Amino acid sequence: MNEFFTEYPPVIKHPHTSSSHHQVKSIDWQAADDSLQVDRTVGEVSWAIPGKIFFIMRILREFIFNRLYWWNRTIRIIYK
């Protein structure tokens, strides 16, 4: 089994380090949130569903109420 494995080369420490002006500064998220000019009296939207579930449910609803409904009516007419 060892014939199928590939040896990884050893990790070598980079010889250069970044200077202090390249260091990432921490972000004050509370100050960022406080700086937003928004109307916070507006409540959350309850009718919007995020993500894939919304699209899946929309497709399922369209299938049930449109395609399945018309298929049922068509089959009844054909086989009367």
N, CA, C and O atoms as a CHARMM CRD file, in Angstrom:
* protein
*
  320
    1    1 MET  N      0.81800  -1.19800   0.00000 PROA 1      0.00000
    2    1 MET  CA     0.00000   0.00000   0.00000 PROA 1      0.00000
    3    1 MET  C      0.86800   1.27100   0.00000 PROA 1      0.00000
    4    1 MET  O      0.46800   2.29500  -0.55500 PROA 1      0.00000
    5    2 ASN  N      2.01600   1.20700   0.60100 PROA 2      0.00000
    6    2 ASN  CA     2.88500   2.38100   0.69100 PROA 2      0.00000
    7    2 ASN  C      3.36600   2.86100  -0.67600 PROA 2      0.00000
    8    2 ASN  O      3.76700   4.01600  -0.82400 PROA 2      0.00000
    9    3 GLU  N      3.32700   1.98700  -1.66400 PROA 3      0.00000
   10    3 GLU  CA     3.78100   2.40000  -2.99100 PROA 3      0.00000
   11    3 GLU  C      2.86300   3.44300  -3.62300 PROA 3      0.00000
   12    3 GLU  O      3.26700   4.14000  -4.55300 PROA 3      0.00000
   13    4 PHE  N      1.61900   3.55600  -3.11800 PROA 4      0.00000
   14    4 PHE  CA     0.66700   4.51800  -3.66800 PROA 4      0.00000
   15    4 PHE  C      0.69900   5.87600  -2.97500 PROA 4      0.00000
   16    4 PHE  O      0.09600   6.83500  -3.45800 PROA 4      0.00000
   17    5 PHE  N      1.38700   5.96000  -1.86500 PROA 5      0.00000
   18    5 PHE  CA     1.44600   7.22000  -1.12100 PROA 5      0.00000
   19    5 PHE  C      2.61000   8.07800  -1.59900 PROA 5      0.00000
   20    5 PHE  O      3.65100   7.56100  -2.00500 PROA 5      0.00000
   21    6 THR  N      2.42400   9.38300  -1.54900 PROA 6      0.00000
   22    6 THR  CA     3.46600  10.32500  -1.93200 PROA 6      0.00000
   23    6 THR  C      3.94000  11.05700  -0.68700 PROA 6      0.00000
   24    6 THR  O      3.13000  11.55300   0.09600 PROA 6      0.00000
   25    7 GLU  N      5.22800  11.12200  -0.51200 PROA 7      0.00000
   26    7 GLU  CA     5.78400  11.83400   0.63100 PROA 7      0.00000
   27    7 GLU  C      5.63200  13.34500   0.43800 PROA 7      0.00000
   28    7 GLU  O      5.90700  13.87200  -0.64000 PROA 7      0.00000
   29    8 TYR  N      5.19700  14.02500   1.48000 PROA 8      0.00000
   30    8 TYR  CA     5.12200  15.48300   1.43600 PROA 8      0.00000
   31    8 TYR  C      6.48100  16.06100   1.79200 PROA 8      0.00000
   32    8 TYR  O      7.17200  15.52400   2.65700 PROA 8      0.00000
   33    9 PRO  N      6.87500  17.14700   1.14000 PROA 9      0.00000
   34    9 PRO  CA     8.14600  17.77000   1.51700 PROA 9      0.00000
   35    9 PRO  C      7.99800  18.44700   2.88200 PROA 9      0.00000
   36    9 PRO  O      6.89100  18.83400   3.25700 PROA 9      0.00000
   37   10 PRO  N      9.06100  18.59000   3.60500 PROA 10     0.00000
   38   10 PRO  CA     8.96900  19.23300   4.92300 PROA 10     0.00000
   39   10 PRO  C      8.60800  20.71800   4.78300 PROA 10     0.00000
   40   10 PRO  O      8.94400  21.36400   3.79000 PROA 10     0.00000
   41   11 VAL  N      7.92800  21.22900   5.78200 PROA 11     0.00000
   42   11 VAL  CA     7.54200  22.64400   5.79100 PROA 11     0.00000
   43   11 VAL  C      8.74100  23.45800   6.23300 PROA 11     0.00000
   44   11 VAL  O      9.34500  23.20000   7.27500 PROA 11     0.00000
   45   12 ILE  N      9.07100  24.44500   5.42100 PROA 12     0.00000
   46   12 ILE  CA    10.22300  25.29300   5.71600 PROA 12     0.00000
   47   12 ILE  C      9.71500  26.67600   6.09600 PROA 12     0.00000
   48   12 ILE  O      8.86800  27.24500   5.40800 PROA 12     0.00000
   49   13 LYS  N     10.23900  27.21500   7.19800 PROA 13     0.00000
   50   13 LYS  CA     9.84200  28.54000   7.63100 PROA 13     0.00000
   51   13 LYS  C     10.36800  29.56500   6.63300 PROA 13     0.00000
   52   13 LYS  O     11.52600  29.51700   6.21800 PROA 13     0.00000
   53   14 HSD  N      9.48200  30.49900   6.25600 PROA 14     0.00000
   54   14 HSD  CA     9.86500  31.53700   5.30300 PROA 14     0.00000
   55   14 HSD  C     10.92800  32.42300   5.94200 PROA 14     0.00000
   56   14 HSD  O     10.80300  32.78100   7.11300 PROA 14     0.00000
   57   15 PRO  N     11.96200  32.78200   5.20400 PROA 15     0.00000
   58   15 PRO  CA    13.06000  33.55000   5.80800 PROA 15     0.00000
   59   15 PRO  C     12.71000  35.00400   6.11300 PROA 15     0.00000
   60   15 PRO  O     13.39800  35.64900   6.90400 PROA 15     0.00000
   61   16 HSD  N     11.65400  35.52600   5.49900 PROA 16     0.00000
   62   16 HSD  CA    11.31800  36.93200   5.71500 PROA 16     0.00000
   63   16 HSD  C     10.00600  37.03400   6.48500 PROA 16     0.00000
   64   16 HSD  O      9.08200  36.24900   6.27300 PROA 16     0.00000
   65   17 THR  N      9.94100  37.99500   7.36200 PROA 17     0.00000
   66   17 THR  CA     8.70200  38.25300   8.09600 PROA 17     0.00000
   67   17 THR  C      8.15700  39.59200   7.64200 PROA 17     0.00000
   68   17 THR  O      8.89400  40.43400   7.12900 PROA 17     0.00000
   69   18 SER  N      6.86600  39.78300   7.83400 PROA 18     0.00000
   70   18 SER  CA     6.27400  41.06100   7.42400 PROA 18     0.00000
   71   18 SER  C      6.57700  42.12200   8.47000 PROA 18     0.00000
   72   18 SER  O      6.73800  41.83100   9.65600 PROA 18     0.00000
   73   19 SER  N      6.64900  43.34500   8.00300 PROA 19     0.00000
   74   19 SER  CA     6.90800  44.43900   8.92600 PROA 19     0.00000
   75   19 SER  C      5.61800  44.79700   9.66100 PROA 19     0.00000
   76   19 SER  O      4.54600  44.31500   9.29400 PROA 19     0.00000
   77   20 SER  N      5.70800  45.62500  10.67900 PROA 20     0.00000
   78   20 SER  CA     4.54800  45.93700  11.52100 PROA 20     0.00000
   79   20 SER  C      3.46900  46.70600  10.76400 PROA 20     0.00000
   80   20 SER  O      2.29900  46.62100  11.13900 PROA 20     0.00000
   81   21 HSD  N      3.81400  47.45700   9.70800 PROA 21     0.00000
   82   21 HSD  CA     2.79000  48.20800   8.97800 PROA 21     0.00000
   83   21 HSD  C      1.96700  47.30500   8.05500 PROA 21     0.00000
   84   21 HSD  O      0.96800  47.75000   7.49000 PROA 21     0.00000
   85   22 HSD  N      2.37100  46.05500   7.90000 PROA 22     0.00000
   86   22 HSD  CA     1.60000  45.10600   7.09600 PROA 22     0.00000
   87   22 HSD  C      0.69300  44.22500   7.95100 PROA 22     0.00000
   88   22 HSD  O     -0.05500  43.40500   7.41900 PROA 22     0.00000
   89   23 GLN  N      0.75500  44.38900   9.25900 PROA 23     0.00000
   90   23 GLN  CA    -0.06400  43.57700  10.14000 PROA 23     0.00000
   91   23 GLN  C     -1.52400  43.99200  10.02000 PROA 23     0.00000
   92   23 GLN  O     -1.82200  45.17300   9.84400 PROA 23     0.00000
   93   24 VAL  N     -2.42400  43.03600  10.11500 PROA 24     0.00000
   94   24 VAL  CA    -3.85900  43.30400  10.02200 PROA 24     0.00000
   95   24 VAL  C     -4.32100  43.92200  11.33200 PROA 24     0.00000
   96   24 VAL  O     -4.06400  43.39400  12.41300 PROA 24     0.00000
   97   25 LYS  N     -5.00500  45.04800  11.21100 PROA 25     0.00000
   98   25 LYS  CA    -5.51700  45.72400  12.40200 PROA 25     0.00000
   99   25 LYS  C     -6.85700  45.11700  12.77800 PROA 25     0.00000
  100   25 LYS  O     -7.62300  44.68500  11.91700 PROA 25     0.00000
  101   26 SER  N     -7.12600  45.09000  14.06000 PROA 26     0.00000
  102   26 SER  CA    -8.40600  44.54500  14.50900 PROA 26     0.00000
  103   26 SER  C     -9.52100  45.52600  14.15400 PROA 26     0.00000
  104   26 SER  O     -9.30400  46.73600  14.08000 PROA 26     0.00000
  105   27 ILE  N    -10.70500  44.98500  13.93800 PROA 27     0.00000
  106   27 ILE  CA   -11.85900  45.79200  13.52800 PROA 27     0.00000
  107   27 ILE  C    -12.77900  45.97500  14.71100 PROA 27     0.00000
  108   27 ILE  O    -13.12800  45.00800  15.38800 PROA 27     0.00000
  109   28 ASP  N    -13.17100  47.19600  14.96300 PROA 28     0.00000
  110   28 ASP  CA   -14.12800  47.49100  16.02100 PROA 28     0.00000
  111   28 ASP  C    -15.52800  47.37800  15.42500 PROA 28     0.00000
  112   28 ASP  O    -16.05700  48.34600  14.87800 PROA 28     0.00000
  113   29 TRP  N    -16.12400  46.18900  15.53500 PROA 29     0.00000
  114   29 TRP  CA   -17.41500  45.92400  14.90700 PROA 29     0.00000
  115   29 TRP  C    -18.52500  46.75800  15.54800 PROA 29     0.00000
  116   29 TRP  O    -19.47300  47.14700  14.86500 PROA 29     0.00000
  117   30 GLN  N    -18.42100  47.03700  16.84100 PROA 30     0.00000
  118   30 GLN  CA   -19.44500  47.85200  17.50300 PROA 30     0.00000
  119   30 GLN  C    -19.42700  49.26900  16.94400 PROA 30     0.00000
  120   30 GLN  O    -20.48900  49.85100  16.72100 PROA 30     0.00000
  121   31 ALA  N    -18.26000  49.82900  16.71500 PROA 31     0.00000
  122   31 ALA  CA   -18.16200  51.16600  16.13600 PROA 31     0.00000
  123   31 ALA  C    -18.67900  51.16300  14.69600 PROA 31     0.00000
  124   31 ALA  O    -19.32500  52.11900  14.26700 PROA 31     0.00000
  125   32 ALA  N    -18.40100  50.10800  13.96200 PROA 32     0.00000
  126   32 ALA  CA   -18.91000  50.00300  12.59100 PROA 32     0.00000
  127   32 ALA  C    -20.42900  49.93500  12.58700 PROA 32     0.00000
  128   32 ALA  O    -21.07700  50.57800  11.76100 PROA 32     0.00000
  129   33 ASP  N    -21.00500  49.15900  13.50600 PROA 33     0.00000
  130   33 ASP  CA   -22.46100  49.04800  13.60000 PROA 33     0.00000
  131   33 ASP  C    -23.07900  50.37200  14.03000 PROA 33     0.00000
  132   33 ASP  O    -24.12900  50.76300  13.52000 PROA 33     0.00000
  133   34 ASP  N    -22.44200  51.05500  14.95400 PROA 34     0.00000
  134   34 ASP  CA   -22.96900  52.34600  15.42900 PROA 34     0.00000
  135   34 ASP  C    -22.88500  53.42400  14.35400 PROA 34     0.00000
  136   34 ASP  O    -23.65500  54.38300  14.38600 PROA 34     0.00000
  137   35 SER  N    -21.96700  53.28500  13.40800 PROA 35     0.00000
  138   35 SER  CA   -21.80400  54.30400  12.37900 PROA 35     0.00000
  139   35 SER  C    -22.86400  54.20400  11.27500 PROA 35     0.00000
  140   35 SER  O    -22.99600  55.12900  10.47300 PROA 35     0.00000
  141   36 LEU  N    -23.62100  53.10000  11.21600 PROA 36     0.00000
  142   36 LEU  CA   -24.64400  52.93800  10.19600 PROA 36     0.00000
  143   36 LEU  C    -25.80700  53.88700  10.44600 PROA 36     0.00000
  144   36 LEU  O    -26.24400  54.06000  11.58400 PROA 36     0.00000
  145   37 GLN  N    -26.29700  54.49300   9.39100 PROA 37     0.00000
  146   37 GLN  CA   -27.44900  55.38500   9.49500 PROA 37     0.00000
  147   37 GLN  C    -28.66400  54.64300   8.96200 PROA 37     0.00000
  148   37 GLN  O    -29.01600  54.76000   7.78800 PROA 37     0.00000
  149   38 VAL  N    -29.30300  53.87100   9.84700 PROA 38     0.00000
  150   38 VAL  CA   -30.45700  53.06500   9.46100 PROA 38     0.00000
  151   38 VAL  C    -31.59300  53.29500  10.45500 PROA 38     0.00000
  152   38 VAL  O    -31.36500  53.67300  11.60400 PROA 38     0.00000
  153   39 ASP  N    -32.81300  53.06100   9.99300 PROA 39     0.00000
  154   39 ASP  CA   -33.98800  53.15600  10.85600 PROA 39     0.00000
  155   39 ASP  C    -34.15800  51.81900  11.55600 PROA 39     0.00000
  156   39 ASP  O    -34.63000  50.85700  10.95100 PROA 39     0.00000
  157   40 ARG  N    -33.78300  51.75300  12.80800 PROA 40     0.00000
  158   40 ARG  CA   -33.82100  50.49200  13.54500 PROA 40     0.00000
  159   40 ARG  C    -35.20800  50.16500  14.08800 PROA 40     0.00000
  160   40 ARG  O    -35.38500  49.13400  14.73700 PROA 40     0.00000
  161   41 THR  N    -36.18800  51.01800  13.83500 PROA 41     0.00000
  162   41 THR  CA   -37.55500  50.71900  14.27100 PROA 41     0.00000
  163   41 THR  C    -38.25700  49.78100  13.29600 PROA 41     0.00000
  164   41 THR  O    -39.29600  49.21000  13.62600 PROA 41     0.00000
  165   42 VAL  N    -37.70100  49.61700  12.10300 PROA 42     0.00000
  166   42 VAL  CA   -38.27600  48.71200  11.11100 PROA 42     0.00000
  167   42 VAL  C    -37.97700  47.28000  11.54500 PROA 42     0.00000
  168   42 VAL  O    -36.82900  46.93500  11.82600 PROA 42     0.00000
  169   43 GLY  N    -39.01800  46.45300  11.59600 PROA 43     0.00000
  170   43 GLY  CA   -38.85100  45.06700  12.02600 PROA 43     0.00000
  171   43 GLY  C    -38.30000  44.17600  10.93500 PROA 43     0.00000
  172   43 GLY  O    -38.08900  44.60800   9.80200 PROA 43     0.00000
  173   44 GLU  N    -38.07100  42.92000  11.29600 PROA 44     0.00000
  174   44 GLU  CA   -37.56900  41.95000  10.33200 PROA 44     0.00000
  175   44 GLU  C    -38.65700  41.58200   9.33800 PROA 44     0.00000
  176   44 GLU  O    -39.84600  41.63900   9.65300 PROA 44     0.00000
  177   45 VAL  N    -38.24500  41.20700   8.15000 PROA 45     0.00000
  178   45 VAL  CA   -39.16900  40.76800   7.11000 PROA 45     0.00000
  179   45 VAL  C    -39.46500  39.29600   7.35600 PROA 45     0.00000
  180   45 VAL  O    -38.54700  38.47900   7.43200 PROA 45     0.00000
  181   46 SER  N    -40.73500  38.95700   7.48100 PROA 46     0.00000
  182   46 SER  CA   -41.08100  37.57100   7.77200 PROA 46     0.00000
  183   46 SER  C    -41.42600  36.77400   6.52200 PROA 46     0.00000
  184   46 SER  O    -41.40400  35.54400   6.55600 PROA 46     0.00000
  185   47 TRP  N    -41.74500  37.44400   5.42400 PROA 47     0.00000
  186   47 TRP  CA   -42.18200  36.72600   4.23100 PROA 47     0.00000
  187   47 TRP  C    -41.03000  36.26700   3.35300 PROA 47     0.00000
  188   47 TRP  O    -41.22900  35.39000   2.51200 PROA 47     0.00000
  189   48 ALA  N    -39.84800  36.81700   3.50800 PROA 48     0.00000
  190   48 ALA  CA   -38.70900  36.44300   2.67500 PROA 48     0.00000
  191   48 ALA  C    -37.96400  35.28800   3.33600 PROA 48     0.00000
  192   48 ALA  O    -37.62200  35.35900   4.51700 PROA 48     0.00000
  193   49 ILE  N    -37.71600  34.23400   2.57800 PROA 49     0.00000
  194   49 ILE  CA   -37.00200  33.06700   3.09100 PROA 49     0.00000
  195   49 ILE  C    -35.64900  33.01200   2.38600 PROA 49     0.00000
  196   49 ILE  O    -35.60600  32.94100   1.15800 PROA 49     0.00000
  197   50 PRO  N    -34.54900  33.04500   3.13000 PROA 50     0.00000
  198   50 PRO  CA   -33.23200  33.04600   2.49700 PROA 50     0.00000
  199   50 PRO  C    -32.81800  31.65800   2.02500 PROA 50     0.00000
  200   50 PRO  O    -33.28700  30.63900   2.53200 PROA 50     0.00000
  201   51 GLY  N    -31.94100  31.65100   1.05700 PROA 51     0.00000
  202   51 GLY  CA   -31.27900  30.42100   0.65700 PROA 51     0.00000
  203   51 GLY  C    -32.04500  29.53500  -0.29200 PROA 51     0.00000
  204   51 GLY  O    -33.00500  29.95600  -0.93600 PROA 51     0.00000
  205   52 LYS  N    -31.59300  28.28900  -0.36200 PROA 52     0.00000
  206   52 LYS  CA   -32.11300  27.32300  -1.31500 PROA 52     0.00000
  207   52 LYS  C    -33.53600  26.89600  -0.98900 PROA 52     0.00000
  208   52 LYS  O    -34.31000  26.57600  -1.89100 PROA 52     0.00000
  209   53 ILE  N    -33.88600  26.88900   0.29300 PROA 53     0.00000
  210   53 ILE  CA   -35.20700  26.41000   0.69900 PROA 53     0.00000
  211   53 ILE  C    -36.29900  27.21900   0.02100 PROA 53     0.00000
  212   53 ILE  O    -37.31200  26.65900  -0.39600 PROA 53     0.00000
  213   54 PHE  N    -36.10900  28.51700  -0.09500 PROA 54     0.00000
  214   54 PHE  CA   -37.11000  29.36900  -0.73500 PROA 54     0.00000
  215   54 PHE  C    -37.35700  28.91900  -2.16900 PROA 54     0.00000
  216   54 PHE  O    -38.50600  28.78600  -2.59100 PROA 54     0.00000
  217   55 PHE  N    -36.28900  28.68700  -2.91500 PROA 55     0.00000
  218   55 PHE  CA   -36.42800  28.31200  -4.31700 PROA 55     0.00000
  219   55 PHE  C    -37.00600  26.90800  -4.46900 PROA 55     0.00000
  220   55 PHE  O    -37.79500  26.65300  -5.37900 PROA 55     0.00000
  221   56 ILE  N    -36.61500  26.00500  -3.58600 PROA 56     0.00000
  222   56 ILE  CA   -37.15800  24.65200  -3.63300 PROA 56     0.00000
  223   56 ILE  C    -38.66100  24.68200  -3.35200 PROA 56     0.00000
  224   56 ILE  O    -39.43900  24.02900  -4.04700 PROA 56     0.00000
  225   57 MET  N    -39.06100  25.43600  -2.34200 PROA 57     0.00000
  226   57 MET  CA   -40.48000  25.51400  -2.00100 PROA 57     0.00000
  227   57 MET  C    -41.27200  26.20000  -3.11700 PROA 57     0.00000
  228   57 MET  O    -42.41300  25.82500  -3.38600 PROA 57     0.00000
  229   58 ARG  N    -40.68100  27.18800  -3.75700 PROA 58     0.00000
  230   58 ARG  CA   -41.36300  27.86400  -4.86200 PROA 58     0.00000
  231   58 ARG  C    -41.57400  26.91500  -6.03800 PROA 58     0.00000
  232   58 ARG  O    -42.64300  26.90300  -6.64800 PROA 58     0.00000
  233   59 ILE  N    -40.55700  26.12400  -6.35300 PROA 59     0.00000
  234   59 ILE  CA   -40.66600  25.16300  -7.44800 PROA 59     0.00000
  235   59 ILE  C    -41.69300  24.08800  -7.09900 PROA 59     0.00000
  236   59 ILE  O    -42.50000  23.70400  -7.94500 PROA 59     0.00000
  237   60 LEU  N    -41.66700  23.60600  -5.86700 PROA 60     0.00000
  238   60 LEU  CA   -42.62700  22.59100  -5.44400 PROA 60     0.00000
  239   60 LEU  C    -44.04900  23.13400  -5.50200 PROA 60     0.00000
  240   60 LEU  O    -44.95700  22.45300  -5.97800 PROA 60     0.00000
  241   61 ARG  N    -44.24300  24.34900  -5.02200 PROA 61     0.00000
  242   61 ARG  CA   -45.57700  24.96000  -5.05600 PROA 61     0.00000
  243   61 ARG  C    -46.05900  25.12900  -6.49300 PROA 61     0.00000
  244   61 ARG  O    -47.22000  24.85300  -6.79700 PROA 61     0.00000
  245   62 GLU  N    -45.17200  25.58000  -7.37300 PROA 62     0.00000
  246   62 GLU  CA   -45.54500  25.75900  -8.77500 PROA 62     0.00000
  247   62 GLU  C    -45.90500  24.41700  -9.40200 PROA 62     0.00000
  248   62 GLU  O    -46.84100  24.33900 -10.19800 PROA 62     0.00000
  249   63 PHE  N    -45.17900  23.36700  -9.05400 PROA 63     0.00000
  250   63 PHE  CA   -45.46600  22.04600  -9.58600 PROA 63     0.00000
  251   63 PHE  C    -46.82900  21.54300  -9.10100 PROA 63     0.00000
  252   63 PHE  O    -47.62700  21.04300  -9.89400 PROA 63     0.00000
  253   64 ILE  N    -47.08900  21.67600  -7.80900 PROA 64     0.00000
  254   64 ILE  CA   -48.34200  21.16500  -7.25100 PROA 64     0.00000
  255   64 ILE  C    -49.54400  21.93100  -7.77800 PROA 64     0.00000
  256   64 ILE  O    -50.52700  21.32400  -8.20500 PROA 64     0.00000
  257   65 PHE  N    -49.47800  23.24800  -7.75200 PROA 65     0.00000
  258   65 PHE  CA   -50.65100  24.05000  -8.08600 PROA 65     0.00000
  259   65 PHE  C    -50.83000  24.30300  -9.58000 PROA 65     0.00000
  260   65 PHE  O    -51.92400  24.66500 -10.01100 PROA 65     0.00000
  261   66 ASN  N    -49.79100  24.12100 -10.36800 PROA 66     0.00000
  262   66 ASN  CA   -49.91700  24.37000 -11.80100 PROA 66     0.00000
  263   66 ASN  C    -49.79100  23.09700 -12.61700 PROA 66     0.00000
  264   66 ASN  O    -50.75100  22.67500 -13.26200 PROA 66     0.00000
  265   67 ARG  N    -48.64400  22.49700 -12.59600 PROA 67     0.00000
  266   67 ARG  CA   -48.40900  21.34100 -13.46500 PROA 67     0.00000
  267   67 ARG  C    -49.25400  20.13400 -13.06500 PROA 67     0.00000
  268   67 ARG  O    -49.88900  19.51100 -13.91600 PROA 67     0.00000
  269   68 LEU  N    -49.26300  19.80500 -11.78500 PROA 68     0.00000
  270   68 LEU  CA   -50.02500  18.64500 -11.34000 PROA 68     0.00000
  271   68 LEU  C    -51.51900  18.86200 -11.54100 PROA 68     0.00000
  272   68 LEU  O    -52.24100  17.94300 -11.92700 PROA 68     0.00000
  273   69 TYR  N    -51.97200  20.06600 -11.28100 PROA 69     0.00000
  274   69 TYR  CA   -53.38400  20.39100 -11.46000 PROA 69     0.00000
  275   69 TYR  C    -53.79600  20.21100 -12.91800 PROA 69     0.00000
  276   69 TYR  O    -54.80600  19.56600 -13.20000 PROA 69     0.00000
  277   70 TRP  N    -53.03400  20.76600 -13.83200 PROA 70     0.00000
  278   70 TRP  CA   -53.38200  20.66400 -15.25600 PROA 70     0.00000
  279   70 TRP  C    -53.17700  19.25500 -15.79400 PROA 70     0.00000
  280   70 TRP  O    -53.91000  18.82800 -16.68700 PROA 70     0.00000
  281   71 TRP  N    -52.19800  18.52400 -15.27300 PROA 71     0.00000
  282   71 TRP  CA   -52.01100  17.13700 -15.67700 PROA 71     0.00000
  283   71 TRP  C    -53.23600  16.31800 -15.27300 PROA 71     0.00000
  284   71 TRP  O    -53.73100  15.51400 -16.06200 PROA 71     0.00000
  285   72 ASN  N    -53.72500  16.51900 -14.05100 PROA 72     0.00000
  286   72 ASN  CA   -54.91100  15.80300 -13.56700 PROA 72     0.00000
  287   72 ASN  C    -56.12600  16.10400 -14.43800 PROA 72     0.00000
  288   72 ASN  O    -56.87500  15.19300 -14.79100 PROA 72     0.00000
  289   73 ARG  N    -56.32200  17.34600 -14.78000 PROA 73     0.00000
  290   73 ARG  CA   -57.46100  17.71200 -15.63700 PROA 73     0.00000
  291   73 ARG  C    -57.31800  17.11200 -17.02800 PROA 73     0.00000
  292   73 ARG  O    -58.30000  16.64700 -17.60600 PROA 73     0.00000
  293   74 THR  N    -56.10900  17.11700 -17.56800 PROA 74     0.00000
  294   74 THR  CA   -55.87100  16.57600 -18.90600 PROA 74     0.00000
  295   74 THR  C    -56.10900  15.06600 -18.92700 PROA 74     0.00000
  296   74 THR  O    -56.73900  14.55200 -19.85200 PROA 74     0.00000
  297   75 ILE  N    -55.61900  14.36700 -17.93600 PROA 75     0.00000
  298   75 ILE  CA   -55.80200  12.91800 -17.86600 PROA 75     0.00000
  299   75 ILE  C    -57.28900  12.57000 -17.77100 PROA 75     0.00000
  300   75 ILE  O    -57.74600  11.62400 -18.41300 PROA 75     0.00000
  301   76 ARG  N    -58.03200  13.31700 -16.98600 PROA 76     0.00000
  302   76 ARG  CA   -59.47600  13.05600 -16.85800 PROA 76     0.00000
  303   76 ARG  C    -60.19800  13.25200 -18.17700 PROA 76     0.00000
  304   76 ARG  O    -61.12100  12.50300 -18.49900 PROA 76     0.00000
  305   77 ILE  N    -59.79400  14.23700 -18.93100 PROA 77     0.00000
  306   77 ILE  CA   -60.43800  14.49500 -20.23100 PROA 77     0.00000
  307   77 ILE  C    -60.08400  13.39300 -21.23100 PROA 77     0.00000
  308   77 ILE  O    -60.93900  12.93700 -21.99000 PROA 77     0.00000
  309   78 ILE  N    -58.81300  12.97000 -21.22500 PROA 78     0.00000
  310   78 ILE  CA   -58.35900  11.95600 -22.18000 PROA 78     0.00000
  311   78 ILE  C    -59.03600  10.60800 -21.90900 PROA 78     0.00000
  312   78 ILE  O    -59.46500   9.93000 -22.84300 PROA 78     0.00000
  313   79 TYR  N    -59.13200  10.22700 -20.65500 PROA 79     0.00000
  314   79 TYR  CA   -59.65100   8.89500 -20.32500 PROA 79     0.00000
  315   79 TYR  C    -61.12300   8.86000 -19.95300 PROA 79     0.00000
  316   79 TYR  O    -61.56500   7.91600 -19.29800 PROA 79     0.00000
  317   80 LYS  N    -61.89500   9.86800 -20.35300 PROA 80     0.00000
  318   80 LYS  CA   -63.33300   9.84500 -20.09500 PROA 80     0.00000
  319   80 LYS  C    -64.03200   8.90600 -20.99800 PROA 80     0.00000
  320   80 LYS  O    -65.25200   8.76400 -20.91600 PROA 80     0.00000
